[in-house]
Amino acid sequence: MRARTAALMALLEGKVVIVTGAGHGIGRASALALAREGAKVVVNDVGGQRDGSGSAHDPADAVVAEIEARGGQAVANYESVASPEGARAVVEAAKRSYGRLDVLINNAGILRDKTLLNMTLEQWQSVLDVHLTGTFLCTQAAAAVMRDQRAGRIINTTSISGLQGNFGQANYAAAKAGIYGLTRTASIELQKYGIRVNAVAPLAKTRMTEDLPMFEKIASTLSPEHVAPVHVYLASDLSADRTGLVIGVAGARLSIFKVVESAGRFKDEDDGVWTAAEIADHFDAIAKI
Protein backbone atom coordinates (compact mmCIF):
# COMPACT_ATOMS: atom_id res chain seq x y z
CA MET A 1 0.00 0.00 0.00
CA ARG A 2 2.82 2.42 0.89
CA ALA A 3 4.56 1.86 -2.45
CA ARG A 4 1.32 2.40 -4.40
CA THR A 5 0.56 5.59 -2.47
CA ALA A 6 4.09 6.91 -2.99
CA ALA A 7 3.77 6.28 -6.72
CA LEU A 8 0.96 8.83 -6.87
CA MET A 9 3.11 11.66 -5.53
CA ALA A 10 6.70 12.82 -5.60
CA LEU A 11 8.63 10.99 -2.90
CA LEU A 12 10.58 14.08 -1.82
CA GLU A 13 8.14 16.90 -2.51
CA GLY A 14 9.19 19.97 -0.52
CA LYS A 15 12.29 18.32 0.94
CA VAL A 16 15.63 20.13 0.92
CA VAL A 17 18.63 17.96 0.05
CA ILE A 18 22.37 18.63 -0.03
CA VAL A 19 24.50 16.44 -2.30
CA THR A 20 28.24 16.97 -1.95
CA GLY A 21 30.47 16.12 -4.90
CA ALA A 22 27.43 16.46 -7.16
CA GLY A 23 29.16 17.82 -10.26
CA HIS A 24 29.95 14.43 -11.78
CA GLY A 25 29.20 10.73 -11.59
CA ILE A 26 27.15 9.38 -8.71
CA GLY A 27 26.57 12.80 -7.17
CA ARG A 28 25.21 14.22 -10.40
CA ALA A 29 22.99 11.19 -11.09
CA SER A 30 21.57 11.34 -7.58
CA ALA A 31 21.02 15.11 -7.63
CA LEU A 32 18.99 14.74 -10.82
CA ALA A 33 17.00 11.81 -9.42
CA LEU A 34 16.26 13.62 -6.16
CA ALA A 35 15.08 16.69 -8.05
CA ARG A 36 12.78 14.53 -10.18
CA GLU A 37 11.15 13.41 -6.96
CA GLY A 38 10.44 16.99 -5.93
CA ALA A 39 13.48 17.77 -3.78
CA LYS A 40 15.10 21.18 -3.72
CA VAL A 41 18.77 20.40 -4.20
CA VAL A 42 21.96 22.11 -3.08
CA VAL A 43 24.50 20.95 -5.66
CA ASN A 44 27.89 21.12 -3.96
CA ASP A 45 31.09 20.62 -5.91
CA VAL A 46 34.50 22.26 -5.72
CA GLY A 47 35.00 21.54 -9.41
CA GLY A 48 38.52 20.19 -9.00
CA GLN A 49 40.38 17.35 -10.65
CA ARG A 50 40.11 13.75 -9.52
CA ASP A 51 43.12 14.21 -7.23
CA GLY A 52 41.53 17.25 -5.60
CA SER A 53 43.62 19.88 -7.35
CA GLY A 54 42.08 22.99 -8.90
CA SER A 55 38.57 24.36 -8.73
CA ALA A 56 35.83 25.54 -11.07
CA HIS A 57 32.17 26.50 -10.90
CA ASP A 58 31.19 24.83 -14.17
CA PRO A 59 30.41 21.29 -12.89
CA ALA A 60 27.98 22.40 -10.16
CA ASP A 61 26.46 25.08 -12.40
CA ALA A 62 25.85 22.55 -15.17
CA VAL A 63 23.95 20.19 -12.86
CA VAL A 64 21.85 23.07 -11.54
CA ALA A 65 21.04 24.03 -15.11
CA GLU A 66 19.99 20.45 -15.91
CA ILE A 67 17.68 20.35 -12.89
CA GLU A 68 16.13 23.72 -13.70
CA ALA A 69 15.65 22.77 -17.36
CA ARG A 70 13.50 19.88 -16.15
CA GLY A 71 11.41 22.12 -13.95
CA GLY A 72 13.21 21.44 -10.67
CA GLN A 73 14.79 23.71 -8.09
CA ALA A 74 18.50 23.77 -7.27
CA VAL A 75 21.31 26.06 -6.22
CA ALA A 76 25.06 25.62 -6.68
CA ASN A 77 27.64 25.65 -3.93
CA TYR A 78 31.39 25.46 -4.46
CA GLU A 79 32.77 25.05 -0.93
CA SER A 80 35.27 22.40 0.11
CA VAL A 81 33.80 20.02 2.68
CA ALA A 82 37.29 19.39 4.13
CA SER A 83 37.23 22.47 6.39
CA PRO A 84 34.81 23.38 9.20
CA GLU A 85 34.07 26.69 7.48
CA GLY A 86 33.33 24.99 4.17
CA ALA A 87 31.05 22.36 5.71
CA ARG A 88 29.11 24.99 7.62
CA ALA A 89 28.78 27.09 4.48
CA VAL A 90 27.25 24.17 2.57
CA VAL A 91 24.60 23.73 5.25
CA GLU A 92 24.02 27.47 5.45
CA ALA A 93 23.42 27.51 1.68
CA ALA A 94 20.48 25.15 2.18
CA LYS A 95 19.03 27.20 5.03
CA ARG A 96 19.56 30.50 3.23
CA SER A 97 18.03 29.29 -0.03
CA TYR A 98 15.21 27.09 1.22
CA GLY A 99 14.84 27.66 4.97
CA ARG A 100 15.58 24.14 6.18
CA LEU A 101 17.54 20.95 5.57
CA ASP A 102 16.01 17.49 5.39
CA VAL A 103 18.65 15.27 3.79
CA LEU A 104 22.44 15.31 3.52
CA ILE A 105 24.23 13.02 1.07
CA ASN A 106 27.97 12.94 1.75
CA ASN A 107 29.40 11.98 -1.62
CA ALA A 108 32.43 14.25 -2.19
CA GLY A 109 35.73 12.49 -2.71
CA ILE A 110 39.15 12.44 -4.34
CA LEU A 111 41.67 9.75 -5.24
CA ARG A 112 45.44 9.73 -4.76
CA ASP A 113 46.25 6.05 -5.15
CA LYS A 114 49.71 4.80 -4.27
CA THR A 115 51.04 1.63 -2.68
CA LEU A 116 51.60 1.81 1.06
CA LEU A 117 55.40 1.91 0.93
CA ASN A 118 55.39 4.71 -1.65
CA MET A 119 52.57 6.87 -0.25
CA THR A 120 53.48 10.29 1.11
CA LEU A 121 51.90 11.78 4.20
CA GLU A 122 50.32 14.47 2.03
CA GLN A 123 48.70 11.82 -0.22
CA TRP A 124 47.42 10.02 2.86
CA GLN A 125 46.10 13.09 4.65
CA SER A 126 44.47 14.82 1.69
CA VAL A 127 42.26 11.80 0.97
CA LEU A 128 41.26 11.45 4.62
CA ASP A 129 40.54 15.18 4.79
CA VAL A 130 37.97 15.08 1.99
CA HIS A 131 36.38 11.67 2.55
CA LEU A 132 36.43 11.08 6.30
CA THR A 133 36.86 14.52 7.83
CA GLY A 134 34.55 16.05 5.23
CA THR A 135 31.86 13.50 6.04
CA PHE A 136 32.27 14.18 9.76
CA LEU A 137 32.16 17.97 9.38
CA CYS A 138 29.13 18.00 7.09
CA THR A 139 27.34 15.46 9.25
CA GLN A 140 27.99 17.51 12.37
CA ALA A 141 26.81 20.76 10.76
CA ALA A 142 23.70 19.15 9.23
CA ALA A 143 22.80 17.20 12.37
CA ALA A 144 22.72 20.41 14.41
CA VAL A 145 19.99 21.74 12.09
CA MET A 146 18.13 18.43 11.92
CA ARG A 147 18.21 18.08 15.70
CA ASP A 148 16.23 21.30 16.04
CA GLN A 149 13.77 20.05 13.40
CA ARG A 150 13.59 16.66 15.18
CA ALA A 151 13.96 14.90 11.84
CA GLY A 152 16.44 14.33 9.06
CA ARG A 153 18.34 11.79 6.99
CA ILE A 154 22.08 11.53 6.44
CA ILE A 155 23.48 9.22 3.77
CA ASN A 156 27.21 8.58 3.70
CA THR A 157 29.41 6.96 1.07
CA THR A 158 31.66 4.09 2.06
CA SER A 159 33.29 1.61 -0.32
CA ILE A 160 34.15 -2.01 -0.86
CA SER A 161 37.76 -0.82 -0.64
CA GLY A 162 37.12 0.27 2.93
CA LEU A 163 35.09 -2.77 3.89
CA GLN A 164 37.32 -5.40 2.27
CA GLY A 165 40.56 -3.61 1.29
CA ASN A 166 42.06 -2.89 -2.12
CA PHE A 167 45.60 -2.84 -3.49
CA GLY A 168 47.10 0.65 -3.80
CA GLN A 169 44.38 2.40 -1.82
CA ALA A 170 45.54 2.49 1.81
CA ASN A 171 44.44 6.12 2.18
CA TYR A 172 41.08 5.71 0.45
CA ALA A 173 40.33 2.38 2.16
CA ALA A 174 41.16 3.80 5.60
CA ALA A 175 38.90 6.78 4.98
CA LYS A 176 36.03 4.63 3.77
CA ALA A 177 36.41 2.20 6.67
CA GLY A 178 36.29 5.20 8.99
CA ILE A 179 33.07 6.34 7.33
CA TYR A 180 31.54 2.96 8.11
CA GLY A 181 32.37 3.40 11.80
CA LEU A 182 31.17 7.01 11.75
CA THR A 183 27.88 5.95 10.16
CA ARG A 184 27.27 3.28 12.79
CA THR A 185 28.06 5.61 15.68
CA ALA A 186 26.10 8.56 14.28
CA SER A 187 23.09 6.31 13.72
CA ILE A 188 23.14 5.40 17.41
CA GLU A 189 23.71 8.90 18.74
CA LEU A 190 21.30 10.78 16.47
CA GLN A 191 18.39 8.34 16.51
CA LYS A 192 16.81 10.06 19.52
CA TYR A 193 16.48 13.25 17.46
CA GLY A 194 14.64 11.48 14.65
CA ILE A 195 17.75 11.53 12.43
CA ARG A 196 18.43 8.37 10.41
CA VAL A 197 22.01 7.74 9.27
CA ASN A 198 22.85 5.15 6.63
CA ALA A 199 25.57 4.55 4.05
CA VAL A 200 25.91 3.33 0.49
CA ALA A 201 28.84 1.29 -0.82
CA PRO A 202 28.67 1.85 -4.59
CA LEU A 203 30.56 0.11 -7.35
CA ALA A 204 30.16 2.27 -10.44
CA LYS A 205 32.12 3.59 -13.39
CA THR A 206 32.71 7.30 -12.78
CA ARG A 207 35.47 9.83 -13.28
CA MET A 208 37.00 8.38 -10.09
CA THR A 209 37.15 4.80 -11.36
CA GLU A 210 37.05 4.93 -15.16
CA ASP A 211 40.70 3.92 -15.66
CA LEU A 212 40.63 0.91 -13.34
CA PRO A 213 41.12 -2.39 -15.24
CA MET A 214 37.99 -3.99 -13.73
CA PHE A 215 35.75 -1.49 -15.51
CA GLU A 216 37.01 -2.16 -19.04
CA LYS A 217 34.56 -5.01 -19.77
CA ILE A 218 31.67 -4.43 -17.36
CA ALA A 219 31.45 -0.65 -17.18
CA SER A 220 28.13 -0.42 -19.04
CA THR A 221 26.40 -2.42 -16.31
CA LEU A 222 27.83 -0.30 -13.48
CA SER A 223 26.54 3.17 -14.29
CA PRO A 224 25.96 5.82 -11.57
CA GLU A 225 22.27 5.72 -12.42
CA HIS A 226 22.05 2.42 -10.52
CA VAL A 227 23.11 4.19 -7.31
CA ALA A 228 20.69 7.12 -7.52
CA PRO A 229 17.52 5.12 -6.64
CA VAL A 230 19.17 3.89 -3.45
CA HIS A 231 19.85 7.50 -2.45
CA VAL A 232 16.23 8.35 -3.22
CA TYR A 233 15.03 5.40 -1.16
CA LEU A 234 17.15 6.30 1.87
CA ALA A 235 16.21 9.99 1.56
CA SER A 236 12.49 9.26 1.44
CA ASP A 237 9.92 7.96 3.90
CA LEU A 238 10.03 4.62 2.08
CA SER A 239 13.06 3.74 4.22
CA ALA A 240 11.01 4.43 7.35
CA ASP A 241 13.08 4.14 10.54
CA ARG A 242 15.91 2.10 9.07
CA THR A 243 19.24 3.40 10.32
CA GLY A 244 22.84 2.21 10.58
CA LEU A 245 22.67 0.25 7.31
CA VAL A 246 25.27 -0.08 4.57
CA ILE A 247 23.65 -0.86 1.21
CA GLY A 248 25.95 -2.23 -1.46
CA VAL A 249 25.21 -1.26 -5.06
CA ALA A 250 26.91 -2.99 -8.00
CA GLY A 251 24.86 -2.33 -11.09
CA ALA A 252 21.50 -4.09 -10.72
CA ARG A 253 22.68 -6.02 -7.65
CA LEU A 254 21.83 -4.66 -4.19
CA SER A 255 23.14 -6.12 -0.94
CA ILE A 256 23.62 -5.31 2.74
CA PHE A 257 27.10 -5.24 4.27
CA LYS A 258 27.48 -6.40 7.86
CA VAL A 259 30.38 -7.02 10.21
CA VAL A 260 30.14 -10.67 11.25
CA GLU A 261 31.78 -12.16 14.35
CA SER A 262 32.56 -15.87 14.54
CA ALA A 263 30.85 -17.95 17.21
CA GLY A 264 34.18 -18.23 18.99
CA ARG A 265 35.47 -20.87 21.37
CA PHE A 266 35.48 -20.75 25.16
CA LYS A 267 38.27 -22.12 27.28
CA ASP A 268 37.41 -23.49 30.68
CA GLU A 269 38.41 -20.89 33.27
CA ASP A 270 39.89 -23.62 35.43
CA ASP A 271 42.46 -24.24 32.69
CA GLY A 272 43.79 -20.67 32.89
CA VAL A 273 44.27 -18.16 30.07
CA TRP A 274 44.83 -19.19 26.48
CA THR A 275 48.40 -19.92 25.50
CA ALA A 276 49.73 -19.02 22.05
CA ALA A 277 50.14 -22.71 21.25
CA GLU A 278 46.52 -23.43 22.22
CA ILE A 279 45.30 -20.59 20.00
CA ALA A 280 47.21 -22.15 17.10
CA ASP A 281 45.77 -25.60 17.85
CA HIS A 282 42.16 -24.36 18.04
CA PHE A 283 42.29 -21.53 15.53
CA ASP A 284 39.89 -23.13 13.03
CA ALA A 285 37.26 -23.55 15.74
CA ILE A 286 37.78 -19.99 17.00
CA ALA A 287 37.36 -18.60 13.48
CA LYS A 288 34.39 -20.73 12.42
CA ILE A 289 31.32 -18.64 11.48
ChimeraX attribute file (.defattr): number of C-alpha atoms within 10 A of each C-alpha:
attribute: neighborCount
match mode: 1-to-1
recipient: residues
	/A:1	6
	/A:2	8
	/A:3	8
	/A:4	8
	/A:5	10
	/A:6	14
	/A:7	10
	/A:8	8
	/A:9	11
	/A:10	16
	/A:11	21
	/A:12	23
	/A:13	15
	/A:14	13
	/A:15	21
	/A:16	25
	/A:17	29
	/A:18	30
	/A:19	26
	/A:20	31
	/A:21	29
	/A:22	31
	/A:23	28
	/A:24	21
	/A:25	19
	/A:26	28
	/A:27	28
	/A:28	28
	/A:29	21
	/A:30	25
	/A:31	33
	/A:32	25
	/A:33	19
	/A:34	30
	/A:35	27
	/A:36	20
	/A:37	18
	/A:38	19
	/A:39	27
	/A:40	27
	/A:41	29
	/A:42	28
	/A:43	31
	/A:44	33
	/A:45	32
	/A:46	24
	/A:47	23
	/A:48	18
	/A:49	14
	/A:50	14
	/A:51	15
	/A:52	17
	/A:53	10
	/A:54	10
	/A:55	15
	/A:56	13
	/A:57	16
	/A:58	15
	/A:59	22
	/A:60	25
	/A:61	21
	/A:62	16
	/A:63	25
	/A:64	27
	/A:65	16
	/A:66	17
	/A:67	23
	/A:68	15
	/A:69	10
	/A:70	11
	/A:71	12
	/A:72	19
	/A:73	20
	/A:74	27
	/A:75	21
	/A:76	24
	/A:77	26
	/A:78	24
	/A:79	19
	/A:80	24
	/A:81	30
	/A:82	23
	/A:83	16
	/A:84	16
	/A:85	14
	/A:86	18
	/A:87	24
	/A:88	18
	/A:89	20
	/A:90	27
	/A:91	24
	/A:92	18
	/A:93	20
	/A:94	25
	/A:95	14
	/A:96	11
	/A:97	14
	/A:98	19
	/A:99	10
	/A:100	18
	/A:101	26
	/A:102	25
	/A:103	28
	/A:104	27
	/A:105	28
	/A:106	28
	/A:107	25
	/A:108	26
	/A:109	24
	/A:110	20
	/A:111	20
	/A:112	19
	/A:113	18
	/A:114	17
	/A:115	12
	/A:116	13
	/A:117	8
	/A:118	10
	/A:119	16
	/A:120	12
	/A:121	9
	/A:122	10
	/A:123	17
	/A:124	21
	/A:125	14
	/A:126	20
	/A:127	27
	/A:128	23
	/A:129	19
	/A:130	24
	/A:131	28
	/A:132	28
	/A:133	22
	/A:134	25
	/A:135	31
	/A:136	24
	/A:137	21
	/A:138	27
	/A:139	25
	/A:140	16
	/A:141	18
	/A:142	25
	/A:143	27
	/A:144	14
	/A:145	18
	/A:146	23
	/A:147	16
	/A:148	10
	/A:149	15
	/A:150	15
	/A:151	19
	/A:152	26
	/A:153	28
	/A:154	28
	/A:155	27
	/A:156	27
	/A:157	23
	/A:158	30
	/A:159	23
	/A:160	18
	/A:161	20
	/A:162	21
	/A:163	19
	/A:164	9
	/A:165	16
	/A:166	12
	/A:167	11
	/A:168	17
	/A:169	20
	/A:170	22
	/A:171	24
	/A:172	31
	/A:173	23
	/A:174	20
	/A:175	25
	/A:176	26
	/A:177	20
	/A:178	21
	/A:179	24
	/A:180	26
	/A:181	13
	/A:182	21
	/A:183	28
	/A:184	18
	/A:185	13
	/A:186	22
	/A:187	22
	/A:188	15
	/A:189	13
	/A:190	21
	/A:191	18
	/A:192	12
	/A:193	16
	/A:194	16
	/A:195	24
	/A:196	28
	/A:197	32
	/A:198	26
	/A:199	28
	/A:200	27
	/A:201	25
	/A:202	23
	/A:203	23
	/A:204	25
	/A:205	24
	/A:206	17
	/A:207	12
	/A:208	17
	/A:209	16
	/A:210	13
	/A:211	11
	/A:212	9
	/A:213	9
	/A:214	11
	/A:215	17
	/A:216	11
	/A:217	8
	/A:218	13
	/A:219	16
	/A:220	12
	/A:221	15
	/A:222	20
	/A:223	20
	/A:224	24
	/A:225	20
	/A:226	22
	/A:227	28
	/A:228	20
	/A:229	15
	/A:230	21
	/A:231	24
	/A:232	22
	/A:233	15
	/A:234	26
	/A:235	28
	/A:236	22
	/A:237	15
	/A:238	14
	/A:239	13
	/A:240	11
	/A:241	14
	/A:242	13
	/A:243	23
	/A:244	21
	/A:245	20
	/A:246	24
	/A:247	22
	/A:248	21
	/A:249	23
	/A:250	19
	/A:251	20
	/A:252	11
	/A:253	10
	/A:254	15
	/A:255	12
	/A:256	11
	/A:257	15
	/A:258	10
	/A:259	5
	/A:260	7
	/A:261	9
	/A:262	10
	/A:263	11
	/A:264	12
	/A:265	14
	/A:266	9
	/A:267	10
	/A:268	9
	/A:269	8
	/A:270	6
	/A:271	7
	/A:272	8
	/A:273	10
	/A:274	12
	/A:275	9
	/A:276	8
	/A:277	9
	/A:278	11
	/A:279	13
	/A:280	10
	/A:281	11
	/A:282	11
	/A:283	13
	/A:284	12
	/A:285	14
	/A:286	15
	/A:287	12
	/A:288	11
	/A:289	10
